Amino acid sequence: MSEREWRFYLDDMIGFAERVLSYTEGLDQARFEASGLNYDATVRNLELLGEAASHIPPEIRAAHQAIPWRQIIATRNRLIHGYLGIDNDILWSIIEQDIPSLLPQLQNLKKHFTRA
């Protein structure tokens, strides 16, 4: 895959993370769980975030280990295959804690490669 192609996946990851934050803004966990469309859209964007992460080349992931690549991809797998149920406490923790710290890391990675 060319460098330009994987950068599109990085852009997508940033967009998916931004959507997760947008769809959950102003909600507490109970309102989020009861929201229907917001819940479904958020879960879908977390799935897509993990899918896009799986397309970032291994050498880029290895060089930027502060980003939890394996956890992002594993979360996608758990959500995709979570037909027996999703743990909403874990999901809310990802939304509240992980995504807000992940987004600036992804944005900084993009800046790093924009300057390169």
N, CA, C and O atoms as a GROMACS GRO file, in nm:
protein
  464
    1MET      N    1   0.085  -0.117   0.000
    1MET     CA    2   0.000   0.000   0.000
    1MET      C    3   0.090   0.124   0.000
    1MET      O    4   0.189   0.130   0.072
    2SER      N    5   0.054   0.221  -0.080
    2SER     CA    6   0.135   0.342  -0.083
    2SER      C    7   0.110   0.425   0.041
    2SER      O    8   0.008   0.410   0.109
    3GLU      N    9   0.205   0.514   0.070
    3GLU     CA   10   0.192   0.600   0.187
    3GLU      C   11   0.065   0.685   0.179
    3GLU      O   12  -0.002   0.706   0.280
    4ARG      N   13   0.034   0.732   0.062
    4ARG     CA   14  -0.085   0.816   0.046
    4ARG      C   15  -0.212   0.738   0.080
    4ARG      O   16  -0.303   0.794   0.140
    5GLU      N   17  -0.218   0.613   0.044
    5GLU     CA   18  -0.338   0.534   0.071
    5GLU      C   19  -0.361   0.515   0.220
    5GLU      O   20  -0.474   0.531   0.266
    6TRP      N   21  -0.258   0.480   0.297
    6TRP     CA   22  -0.281   0.457   0.438
    6TRP      C   23  -0.317   0.585   0.511
    6TRP      O   24  -0.384   0.582   0.614
    7ARG      N   25  -0.272   0.697   0.458
    7ARG     CA   26  -0.308   0.826   0.520
    7ARG      C   27  -0.459   0.850   0.513
    7ARG      O   28  -0.514   0.915   0.601
    8PHE      N   29  -0.524   0.799   0.412
    8PHE     CA   30  -0.669   0.811   0.405
    8PHE      C   31  -0.735   0.740   0.524
    8PHE      O   32  -0.833   0.788   0.580
    9TYR      N   33  -0.680   0.625   0.560
    9TYR     CA   34  -0.734   0.554   0.677
    9TYR      C   35  -0.713   0.633   0.805
    9TYR      O   36  -0.799   0.633   0.893
   10LEU      N   37  -0.600   0.700   0.816
   10LEU     CA   38  -0.575   0.785   0.932
   10LEU      C   39  -0.677   0.899   0.936
   10LEU      O   40  -0.732   0.930   1.042
   11ASP      N   41  -0.702   0.962   0.823
   11ASP     CA   42  -0.805   1.066   0.816
   11ASP      C   43  -0.941   1.011   0.858
   11ASP      O   44  -1.015   1.076   0.932
   12ASP      N   45  -0.972   0.891   0.811
   12ASP     CA   46  -1.098   0.828   0.849
   12ASP      C   47  -1.105   0.806   0.999
   12ASP      O   48  -1.208   0.831   1.061
   13MET      N   49  -0.995   0.758   1.058
   13MET     CA   50  -0.994   0.734   1.202
   13MET      C   51  -1.024   0.863   1.279
   13MET      O   52  -1.100   0.861   1.376
   14ILE      N   53  -0.965   0.971   1.236
   14ILE     CA   54  -0.991   1.101   1.300
   14ILE      C   55  -1.138   1.136   1.288
   14ILE      O   56  -1.200   1.178   1.386
   15GLY      N   57  -1.194   1.119   1.170
   15GLY     CA   58  -1.336   1.149   1.149
   15GLY      C   59  -1.427   1.062   1.234
   15GLY      O   60  -1.525   1.111   1.290
   16PHE      N   61  -1.396   0.933   1.244
   16PHE     CA   62  -1.479   0.843   1.325
   16PHE      C   63  -1.472   0.881   1.472
   16PHE      O   64  -1.574   0.880   1.541
   17ALA      N   65  -1.353   0.914   1.521
   17ALA     CA   66  -1.338   0.955   1.662
   17ALA      C   67  -1.415   1.085   1.688
   17ALA      O   68  -1.480   1.100   1.791
   18GLU      N   69  -1.408   1.178   1.594
   18GLU     CA   70  -1.482   1.304   1.609
   18GLU      C   71  -1.632   1.279   1.613
   18GLU      O   72  -1.704   1.342   1.690
   19ARG      N   73  -1.680   1.188   1.530
   19ARG     CA   74  -1.823   1.156   1.530
   19ARG      C   75  -1.867   1.093   1.661
   19ARG      O   76  -1.974   1.125   1.713
   20VAL      N   77  -1.784   1.004   1.716
   20VAL     CA   78  -1.817   0.941   1.845
   20VAL      C   79  -1.836   1.050   1.950
   20VAL      O   80  -1.933   1.046   2.026
   21LEU      N   81  -1.746   1.146   1.954
   21LEU     CA   82  -1.758   1.254   2.052
   21LEU      C   83  -1.879   1.342   2.024
   21LEU      O   84  -1.947   1.385   2.116
   22SER      N   85  -1.904   1.368   1.898
   22SER     CA   86  -2.019   1.450   1.860
   22SER      C   87  -2.152   1.382   1.896
   22SER      O   88  -2.242   1.446   1.949
   23TYR      N   89  -2.162   1.254   1.867
   23TYR     CA   90  -2.288   1.181   1.890
   23TYR      C   91  -2.318   1.162   2.038
   23TYR      O   92  -2.432   1.136   2.076
   24THR      N   93  -2.216   1.174   2.123
   24THR     CA   94  -2.236   1.151   2.266
   24THR      C   95  -2.226   1.279   2.348
   24THR      O   96  -2.242   1.276   2.470
   25GLU      N   97  -2.201   1.390   2.282
   25GLU     CA   98  -2.186   1.518   2.352
   25GLU      C   99  -2.314   1.551   2.430
   25GLU      O  100  -2.424   1.544   2.377
   26GLY      N  101  -2.295   1.587   2.555
   26GLY     CA  102  -2.408   1.627   2.639
   26GLY      C  103  -2.490   1.514   2.696
   26GLY      O  104  -2.589   1.537   2.766
   27LEU      N  105  -2.449   1.390   2.668
   27LEU     CA  106  -2.523   1.274   2.719
   27LEU      C  107  -2.450   1.215   2.838
   27LEU      O  108  -2.327   1.216   2.843
   28ASP      N  109  -2.525   1.163   2.933
   28ASP     CA  110  -2.465   1.079   3.035
   28ASP      C  111  -2.486   0.934   2.990
   28ASP      O  112  -2.549   0.910   2.887
   29GLN      N  113  -2.434   0.840   3.064
   29GLN     CA  114  -2.439   0.701   3.019
   29GLN      C  115  -2.582   0.653   3.003
   29GLN      O  116  -2.614   0.586   2.904
   30ALA      N  117  -2.669   0.684   3.096
   30ALA     CA  118  -2.808   0.637   3.089
   30ALA      C  119  -2.878   0.693   2.966
   30ALA      O  120  -2.947   0.619   2.895
   31ARG      N  121  -2.862   0.821   2.940
   31ARG     CA  122  -2.926   0.882   2.822
   31ARG      C  123  -2.866   0.826   2.693
   31ARG      O  124  -2.936   0.806   2.594
   32PHE      N  125  -2.735   0.802   2.695
   32PHE     CA  126  -2.670   0.743   2.578
   32PHE      C  127  -2.727   0.604   2.549
   32PHE      O  128  -2.763   0.574   2.435
   33GLU      N  129  -2.736   0.520   2.652
   33GLU     CA  130  -2.786   0.384   2.634
   33GLU      C  131  -2.930   0.383   2.584
   33GLU      O  132  -2.970   0.292   2.511
   34ALA      N  133  -3.008   0.482   2.622
   34ALA     CA  134  -3.148   0.488   2.582
   34ALA      C  135  -3.170   0.563   2.451
   34ALA      O  136  -3.283   0.573   2.403
   35SER      N  137  -3.063   0.616   2.393
   35SER     CA  138  -3.078   0.709   2.281
   35SER      C  139  -3.112   0.646   2.147
   35SER      O  140  -3.158   0.716   2.057
   36GLY      N  141  -3.093   0.518   2.130
   36GLY     CA  142  -3.126   0.454   2.001
   36GLY      C  143  -3.029   0.493   1.891
   36GLY      O  144  -2.926   0.428   1.874
   37LEU      N  145  -3.062   0.596   1.816
   37LEU     CA  146  -2.980   0.635   1.702
   37LEU      C  147  -2.839   0.675   1.743
   37LEU      O  148  -2.742   0.635   1.678
   38ASN      N  149  -2.826   0.753   1.849
   38ASN     CA  150  -2.693   0.793   1.893
   38ASN      C  151  -2.610   0.671   1.935
   38ASN      O  152  -2.492   0.661   1.902
   39TYR      N  153  -2.674   0.580   2.005
   39TYR     CA  154  -2.606   0.458   2.049
   39TYR      C  155  -2.558   0.379   1.928
   39TYR      O  156  -2.440   0.343   1.918
   40ASP      N  157  -2.649   0.352   1.836
   40ASP     CA  158  -2.614   0.273   1.718
   40ASP      C  159  -2.506   0.341   1.633
   40ASP      O  160  -2.414   0.275   1.587
   41ALA      N  161  -2.519   0.472   1.613
   41ALA     CA  162  -2.420   0.545   1.532
   41ALA      C  163  -2.284   0.545   1.600
   41ALA      O  164  -2.181   0.534   1.532
   42THR      N  165  -2.282   0.558   1.731
   42THR     CA  166  -2.156   0.558   1.804
   42THR      C  167  -2.088   0.422   1.794
   42THR      O  168  -1.968   0.415   1.766
   43VAL      N  169  -2.162   0.317   1.816
   43VAL     CA  170  -2.106   0.182   1.807
   43VAL      C  171  -2.051   0.160   1.665
   43VAL      O  172  -1.942   0.106   1.648
   44ARG      N  173  -2.126   0.200   1.566
   44ARG     CA  174  -2.081   0.181   1.427
   44ARG      C  175  -1.951   0.256   1.400
   44ARG      O  176  -1.862   0.203   1.334
   45ASN      N  177  -1.940   0.378   1.451
   45ASN     CA  178  -1.818   0.454   1.428
   45ASN      C  179  -1.700   0.397   1.504
   45ASN      O  180  -1.587   0.407   1.457
   46LEU      N  181  -1.723   0.338   1.621
   46LEU     CA  182  -1.616   0.268   1.691
   46LEU      C  183  -1.571   0.145   1.613
   46LEU      O  184  -1.452   0.114   1.608
   47GLU      N  185  -1.665   0.075   1.551
   47GLU     CA  186  -1.631  -0.039   1.466
   47GLU      C  187  -1.545   0.007   1.348
   47GLU      O  188  -1.442  -0.053   1.316
   48LEU      N  189  -1.589   0.115   1.283
   48LEU     CA  190  -1.516   0.166   1.167
   48LEU      C  191  -1.378   0.219   1.205
   48LEU      O  192  -1.283   0.205   1.128
   49LEU      N  193  -1.367   0.278   1.322
   49LEU     CA  194  -1.238   0.325   1.373
   49LEU      C  195  -1.140   0.208   1.381
   49LEU      O  196  -1.026   0.219   1.338
   50GLY      N  197  -1.186   0.098   1.437
   50GLY     CA  198  -1.101  -0.020   1.447
   50GLY      C  199  -1.067  -0.081   1.313
   50GLY      O  200  -0.956  -0.128   1.291
   51GLU      N  201  -1.162  -0.080   1.223
   51GLU     CA  202  -1.137  -0.133   1.089
   51GLU      C  203  -1.031  -0.049   1.018
   51GLU      O  204  -0.939  -0.103   0.956
   52ALA      N  205  -1.045   0.083   1.025
   52ALA     CA  206  -0.946   0.171   0.962
   52ALA      C  207  -0.808   0.150   1.025
   52ALA      O  208  -0.708   0.150   0.953
   53ALA      N  209  -0.802   0.131   1.156
   53ALA     CA  210  -0.673   0.109   1.225
   53ALA      C  211  -0.604  -0.016   1.173
   53ALA      O  212  -0.481  -0.021   1.166
   54SER      N  213  -0.683  -0.115   1.137
   54SER     CA  214  -0.622  -0.239   1.087
   54SER      C  215  -0.554  -0.221   0.951
   54SER      O  216  -0.479  -0.308   0.908
   55HIS      N  217  -0.581  -0.109   0.885
   55HIS     CA  218  -0.521  -0.081   0.754
   55HIS      C  219  -0.398   0.010   0.763
   55HIS      O  220  -0.336   0.042   0.662
   56ILE      N  221  -0.365   0.052   0.885
   56ILE     CA  222  -0.242   0.130   0.903
   56ILE      C  223  -0.126   0.030   0.899
   56ILE      O  224  -0.129  -0.070   0.970
   57PRO      N  225  -0.025   0.056   0.818
   57PRO     CA  226   0.085  -0.041   0.804
   57PRO      C  227   0.152  -0.072   0.937
   57PRO      O  228   0.167   0.015   1.023
   58PRO      N  229   0.193  -0.197   0.953
   58PRO     CA  230   0.259  -0.238   1.079
   58PRO      C  231   0.379  -0.152   1.116
   58PRO      O  232   0.402  -0.126   1.234
   59GLU      N  233   0.456  -0.107   1.018
   59GLU     CA  234   0.573  -0.025   1.050
   59GLU      C  235   0.534   0.112   1.106
   59GLU      O  236   0.606   0.169   1.188
   60ILE      N  237   0.421   0.164   1.063
   60ILE     CA  238   0.372   0.292   1.118
   60ILE      C  239   0.323   0.268   1.260
   60ILE      O  240   0.353   0.347   1.350
   61ARG      N  241   0.248   0.161   1.280
   61ARG     CA  242   0.200   0.128   1.415
   61ARG      C  243   0.317   0.105   1.510
   61ARG      O  244   0.314   0.151   1.624
   62ALA      N  245   0.420   0.035   1.464
   62ALA     CA  246   0.536   0.007   1.549
   62ALA      C  247   0.611   0.135   1.585
   62ALA      O  248   0.665   0.147   1.695
   63ALA      N  249   0.614   0.229   1.493
   63ALA     CA  250   0.686   0.355   1.517
   63ALA      C  251   0.607   0.451   1.606
   63ALA      O  252   0.662   0.549   1.656
   64HIS      N  253   0.479   0.423   1.625
   64HIS     CA  254   0.392   0.512   1.703
   64HIS      C  255   0.314   0.429   1.805
   64HIS      O  256   0.191   0.422   1.801
   65GLN      N  257   0.388   0.367   1.893
   65GLN     CA  258   0.330   0.274   1.989
   65GLN      C  259   0.249   0.339   2.100
   65GLN      O  260   0.181   0.269   2.175
   66ALA      N  261   0.256   0.471   2.112
   66ALA     CA  262   0.174   0.539   2.213
   66ALA      C  263   0.026   0.527   2.179
   66ALA      O  264  -0.060   0.536   2.267
   67ILE      N  265  -0.004   0.508   2.052
   67ILE     CA  266  -0.142   0.486   2.009
   67ILE      C  267  -0.174   0.338   2.032
   67ILE      O  268  -0.100   0.251   1.985
   68PRO      N  269  -0.283   0.310   2.102
   68PRO     CA  270  -0.313   0.169   2.135
   68PRO      C  271  -0.377   0.094   2.018
   68PRO      O  272  -0.495   0.060   2.022
   69TRP      N  273  -0.300   0.070   1.915
   69TRP     CA  274  -0.351   0.010   1.791
   69TRP      C  275  -0.423  -0.122   1.816
   69TRP      O  276  -0.535  -0.143   1.767
   70ARG      N  277  -0.360  -0.211   1.891
   70ARG     CA  278  -0.421  -0.343   1.915
   70ARG      C  279  -0.552  -0.331   1.990
   70ARG      O  280  -0.647  -0.404   1.960
   71GLN      N  281  -0.560  -0.241   2.086
   71GLN     CA  282  -0.685  -0.222   2.160
   71GLN      C  283  -0.795  -0.166   2.070
   71GLN      O  284  -0.911  -0.206   2.080
   72ILE      N  285  -0.759  -0.075   1.983
   72ILE     CA  286  -0.857  -0.017   1.890
   72ILE      C  287  -0.914  -0.126   1.800
   72ILE      O  288  -1.035  -0.136   1.781
   73ILE      N  289  -0.827  -0.207   1.746
   73ILE     CA  290  -0.869  -0.316   1.656
   73ILE      C  291  -0.947  -0.421   1.734
   73ILE      O  292  -1.048  -0.472   1.685
   74ALA      N  293  -0.902  -0.454   1.855
   74ALA     CA  294  -0.972  -0.553   1.937
   74ALA      C  295  -1.111  -0.504   1.976
   74ALA      O  296  -1.205  -0.583   1.982
   75THR      N  297  -1.124  -0.375   2.002
   75THR     CA  298  -1.256  -0.319   2.034
   75THR      C  299  -1.350  -0.336   1.915
   75THR      O  300  -1.467  -0.371   1.931
   76ARG      N  301  -1.299  -0.311   1.797
   76ARG     CA  302  -1.380  -0.331   1.676
   76ARG      C  303  -1.429  -0.474   1.668
   76ARG      O  304  -1.546  -0.500   1.641
   77ASN      N  305  -1.338  -0.568   1.693
   77ASN     CA  306  -1.374  -0.709   1.684
   77ASN      C  307  -1.480  -0.746   1.788
   77ASN      O  308  -1.574  -0.820   1.758
   78ARG      N  309  -1.464  -0.695   1.909
   78ARG     CA  310  -1.562  -0.724   2.014
   78ARG      C  311  -1.700  -0.666   1.980
   78ARG      O  312  -1.802  -0.729   2.003
   79LEU      N  313  -1.700  -0.546   1.924
   79LEU     CA  314  -1.828  -0.483   1.890
   79LEU      C  315  -1.895  -0.555   1.773
   79LEU      O  316  -2.016  -0.581   1.776
   80ILE      N  317  -1.818  -0.586   1.670
   80ILE     CA  318  -1.871  -0.654   1.552
   80ILE      C  319  -1.931  -0.789   1.590
   80ILE      O  320  -2.036  -0.827   1.540
   81HIS      N  321  -1.862  -0.860   1.677
   81HIS     CA  322  -1.904  -0.995   1.713
   81HIS      C  323  -1.982  -0.999   1.844
   81HIS      O  324  -2.003  -1.105   1.902
   82GLY      N  325  -2.024  -0.881   1.890
   82GLY     CA  326  -2.092  -0.872   2.018
   82GLY      C  327  -2.241  -0.898   2.010
   82GLY      O  328  -2.319  -0.833   2.079
   83TYR      N  329  -2.279  -0.991   1.929
   83TYR     CA  330  -2.421  -1.020   1.912
   83TYR      C  331  -2.484  -1.074   2.040
   83TYR      O  332  -2.607  -1.075   2.053
   84LEU      N  333  -2.403  -1.118   2.134
   84LEU     CA  334  -2.456  -1.164   2.262
   84LEU      C  335  -2.469  -1.049   2.362
   84LEU      O  336  -2.514  -1.069   2.475
   85GLY      N  337  -2.430  -0.932   2.320
   85GLY     CA  338  -2.442  -0.816   2.407
   85GLY      C  339  -2.312  -0.740   2.420
   85GLY      O  340  -2.203  -0.796   2.414
   86ILE      N  341  -2.326  -0.613   2.437
   86ILE     CA  342  -2.214  -0.523   2.454
   86ILE      C  343  -2.216  -0.476   2.598
   86ILE      O  344  -2.322  -0.441   2.651
   87ASP      N  345  -2.102  -0.474   2.663
   87ASP     CA  346  -2.092  -0.423   2.799
   87ASP      C  347  -2.096  -0.271   2.792
   87ASP      O  348  -1.999  -0.208   2.752
   88ASN      N  349  -2.209  -0.213   2.831
   88ASN     CA  350  -2.227  -0.068   2.819
   88ASN      C  351  -2.135   0.011   2.912
   88ASN      O  352  -2.103   0.126   2.882
   89ASP      N  353  -2.094  -0.047   3.023
   89ASP     CA  354  -1.999   0.023   3.110
   89ASP      C  355  -1.864   0.038   3.041
   89ASP      O  356  -1.802   0.144   3.047
   90ILE      N  357  -1.819  -0.068   2.975
   90ILE     CA  358  -1.692  -0.062   2.902
   90ILE      C  359  -1.706   0.033   2.783
   90ILE      O  360  -1.617   0.114   2.757
   91LEU      N  361  -1.817   0.023   2.713
   91LEU     CA  362  -1.842   0.110   2.598
   91LEU      C  363  -1.838   0.257   2.642
   91LEU      O  364  -1.775   0.340   2.576
   92TRP      N  365  -1.904   0.288   2.751
   92TRP     CA  366  -1.907   0.427   2.798
   92TRP      C  367  -1.768   0.472   2.841
   92TRP      O  368  -1.731   0.588   2.820
   93SER      N  369  -1.692   0.384   2.901
   93SER     CA  370  -1.555   0.417   2.940
   93SER      C  371  -1.470   0.451   2.816
   93SER      O  372  -1.390   0.544   2.820
   94ILE      N  373  -1.488   0.376   2.710
   94ILE     CA  374  -1.417   0.404   2.584
   94ILE      C  375  -1.454   0.542   2.533
   94ILE      O  376  -1.368   0.620   2.491
   95ILE      N  377  -1.582   0.573   2.537
   95ILE     CA  378  -1.631   0.702   2.487
   95ILE      C  379  -1.580   0.817   2.573
   95ILE      O  380  -1.535   0.919   2.521
   96GLU      N  381  -1.588   0.799   2.703
   96GLU     CA  382  -1.554   0.906   2.797
   96GLU      C  383  -1.404   0.926   2.816
   96GLU      O  384  -1.358   1.039   2.832
   97GLN      N  385  -1.327   0.817   2.813
   97GLN     CA  386  -1.186   0.827   2.847
   97GLN      C  387  -1.092   0.803   2.729
   97GLN      O  388  -0.998   0.879   2.706
   98ASP      N  389  -1.118   0.698   2.654
   98ASP     CA  390  -1.023   0.658   2.550
   98ASP      C  391  -1.029   0.746   2.426
   98ASP      O  392  -0.925   0.790   2.376
   99ILE      N  393  -1.148   0.772   2.377
   99ILE     CA  394  -1.159   0.851   2.252
   99ILE      C  395  -1.108   0.993   2.271
   99ILE      O  396  -1.037   1.043   2.183
  100PRO      N  397  -1.140   1.062   2.381
  100PRO     CA  398  -1.086   1.198   2.397
  100PRO      C  399  -0.933   1.204   2.403
  100PRO      O  400  -0.874   1.304   2.363
  101SER      N  401  -0.868   1.099   2.451
  101SER     CA  402  -0.722   1.098   2.451
  101SER      C  403  -0.666   1.047   2.318
  101SER      O  404  -0.556   1.086   2.278
  102LEU      N  405  -0.740   0.962   2.250
  102LEU     CA  406  -0.695   0.907   2.122
  102LEU      C  407  -0.697   1.013   2.011
  102LEU      O  408  -0.605   1.019   1.930
  103LEU      N  409  -0.800   1.094   2.008
  103LEU     CA  410  -0.816   1.190   1.898
  103LEU      C  411  -0.694   1.281   1.881
  103LEU      O  412  -0.646   1.295   1.769
  104PRO      N  413  -0.642   1.345   1.987
  104PRO     CA  414  -0.524   1.428   1.966
  104PRO      C  415  -0.401   1.348   1.922
  104PRO      O  416  -0.317   1.399   1.848
  105GLN      N  417  -0.390   1.223   1.966
  105GLN     CA  418  -0.279   1.139   1.921
  105GLN      C  419  -0.287   1.116   1.770
  105GLN      O  420  -0.186   1.124   1.700
  106LEU      N  421  -0.406   1.089   1.722
  106LEU     CA  422  -0.424   1.068   1.578
  106LEU      C  423  -0.398   1.197   1.500
  106LEU      O  424  -0.337   1.195   1.394
  107GLN      N  425  -0.446   1.308   1.554
  107GLN     CA  426  -0.424   1.438   1.488
  107GLN      C  427  -0.275   1.472   1.483
  107GLN      O  428  -0.226   1.525   1.383
  108ASN      N  429  -0.202   1.441   1.591
  108ASN     CA  430  -0.058   1.466   1.592
  108ASN      C  431   0.015   1.375   1.493
  108ASN      O  432   0.111   1.418   1.429
  109LEU      N  433  -0.030   1.252   1.482
  109LEU     CA  434   0.030   1.161   1.384
  109LEU      C  435   0.008   1.215   1.243
  109LEU      O  436   0.099   1.211   1.159
  110LYS      N  437  -0.110   1.264   1.217
  110LYS     CA  438  -0.138   1.322   1.085
  110LYS      C  439  -0.046   1.441   1.059
  110LYS      O  440   0.009   1.454   0.949
  111LYS      N  441  -0.030   1.528   1.158
  111LYS     CA  442   0.060   1.644   1.142
  111LYS      C  443   0.202   1.598   1.115
  111LYS      O  444   0.272   1.656   1.032
  112HIS      N  445   0.245   1.494   1.185
  112HIS     CA  446   0.380   1.441   1.166
  112HIS      C  447   0.404   1.402   1.021
  112HIS      O  448   0.510   1.430   0.965
  113PHE      N  449   0.307   1.337   0.961
  113PHE     CA  450   0.323   1.291   0.824
  113PHE      C  451   0.288   1.397   0.721
  113PHE      O  452   0.324   1.384   0.604
  114THR      N  453   0.218   1.501   0.763
  114THR     CA  454   0.190   1.612   0.672
  114THR      C  455   0.317   1.693   0.653
  114THR      O  456   0.342   1.745   0.544
  115ARG      N  457   0.397   1.704   0.760
  115ARG     CA  458   0.524   1.778   0.753
  115ARG      C  459   0.633   1.699   0.682
  115ARG      O  460   0.725   1.756   0.624
  116ALA      N  461   0.621   1.568   0.688
  116ALA     CA  462   0.726   1.482   0.632
  116ALA      C  463   0.734   1.489   0.481
  116ALA      O  464   0.818   1.422   0.420
   0.00000   0.00000   0.00000
